[in-house]
Amino acid sequence: MALKGPCPALLLLLVLLPAWLALSRRETRHEKFHRQHVDFPKTRAPDARRYCNLLMPRRNLTADACKPTNTFIHARPDKVDGICSSGGTPSTENYYDSNAPFELTTCRLAGGTQRPPCNYRGRTSTQQIRVACVGGLPVHYKTQL
């Protein structure tokens, strides 16, 4: 049963417009940092290897090629953002070192090809971290200290 009149076209426009707007807007460097590095609350997985093999594709880090290494920070986004202000200490250039340690999961490509499907091994730790800040917000994960 097909709908008649101008309503179907209007309905289609109302359904597709929000999706088109979302796709046409590029994510900021800060949003990309959060997508790639912040996982709070931590996604449940039986072990670090399975965690990495779940999160890396979920966060779009394996679409074209397998990202060799990536670290996920398991803390509230505002705590991570705070490294660029009172929660961190300036290091060199625009880098800040966290004053407090964070729970981390580091995912490393486990040999083989850098083409998907990707296979990762994972390691959990609790360490201070260094991030690059622009405009008072983190935009790049540098390293754990």
C-alpha positions in Angstrom: 0.0 0.0 0.0 1.7 3.2 -1.2 1.2 6.6 0.5 -0.3 9.3 -1.7 0.2 13.1 -1.8 3.0 15.3 -0.7 3.4 13.6 2.7 5.7 10.7 1.6 8.2 13.1 0.2 8.1 15.3 3.3 8.4 12.2 5.5 11.4 11.0 3.6 13.0 14.4 3.8 12.4 14.5 7.6 13.9 11.1 8.0 17.0 11.6 5.8 17.9 15.2 6.7 19.3 14.5 10.2 21.3 11.6 8.9 22.7 13.7 6.0 23.6 16.6 8.4 25.4 14.2 10.8 27.4 12.7 8.0 28.3 16.1 6.4 29.7 17.5 9.7 33.4 16.6 10.2 34.5 15.6 13.7 36.8 18.0 15.5 40.3 17.0 16.6 39.1 16.8 20.1 36.1 14.6 19.1 38.5 12.3 17.2 40.8 12.1 20.2 37.8 10.9 22.4 36.6 8.4 19.7 40.1 6.9 19.4 41.2 7.0 23.1 38.5 7.4 25.7 36.4 4.4 26.7 34.4 5.1 29.8 32.9 3.2 31.3 35.2 0.5 30.1 33.6 -1.8 27.5 33.3 -5.3 29.0 35.3 -8.1 27.5 36.7 -11.4 28.8 40.3 -10.3 28.4 42.5 -7.6 27.0 43.0 -9.3 23.6 39.3 -9.7 23.0 38.8 -6.1 24.3 41.2 -4.8 21.6 39.7 -6.9 18.8 36.3 -5.6 19.7 37.1 -1.9 20.3 39.6 -1.2 17.4 37.0 -1.8 14.6 34.1 -0.4 16.7 36.0 2.9 17.0 36.8 2.8 13.2 40.5 2.3 13.7 40.7 -0.7 11.2 38.6 0.5 8.3 41.3 1.0 5.7 44.3 -0.4 7.5 45.1 -1.9 10.9 46.3 0.9 13.2 49.6 -0.6 14.6 49.0 0.6 18.2 46.3 2.5 20.1 45.7 3.2 23.8 42.3 3.5 25.4 41.9 5.6 28.6 39.3 4.4 31.0 38.3 7.6 32.7 35.5 10.1 32.5 35.9 12.4 29.5 36.0 15.5 31.7 38.9 14.0 33.7 40.8 13.3 30.5 40.1 16.8 29.3 41.3 18.2 32.6 44.9 17.1 31.8 45.1 20.3 29.7 44.3 22.5 32.7 44.5 21.8 36.4 44.8 18.0 36.0 48.1 18.2 34.2 51.5 19.8 34.1 52.9 21.5 31.0 55.8 19.4 29.4 57.3 20.5 26.1 55.6 22.4 23.3 51.8 21.8 23.7 52.2 18.6 25.6 50.8 18.1 29.1 51.6 15.3 31.6 48.7 14.0 33.7 49.1 14.6 37.4 47.3 11.4 38.2 47.6 7.9 36.8 44.8 6.5 34.5 43.6 3.0 33.9 44.7 2.1 30.3 44.4 -0.6 27.7 47.1 -0.6 25.0 46.3 -2.5 21.8 49.1 -3.6 19.5 48.8 -5.3 16.2 49.8 -9.0 16.6 52.0 -9.5 13.5 50.7 -10.4 10.1 49.4 -8.0 7.6 48.2 -4.4 8.2 45.1 -5.1 6.1 41.8 -6.0 7.8 40.8 -8.3 9.4 43.2 -7.1 12.2 44.3 -9.2 15.1 45.4 -7.3 18.3 47.0 -8.2 21.6 46.2 -6.1 24.6 47.8 -5.0 27.8 46.2 -3.2 30.8 48.1 -0.8 33.1 47.7 2.2 35.3 50.0 5.0 34.4 50.3 8.8 34.0 50.0 9.9 30.3 51.1 12.7 28.0 48.7 14.4 25.6 48.9 17.3 23.2 46.5 20.1 23.9 45.0 22.8 21.6 42.6 25.4 22.9 42.7 23.8 26.4 41.5 20.4 25.1 43.4 17.1 24.3 43.8 16.4 20.6 46.6 13.8 20.5 47.6 10.9 22.7 51.4 10.9 22.9 52.5 8.2 25.4 52.2 6.8 28.9 54.9 7.9 31.4 
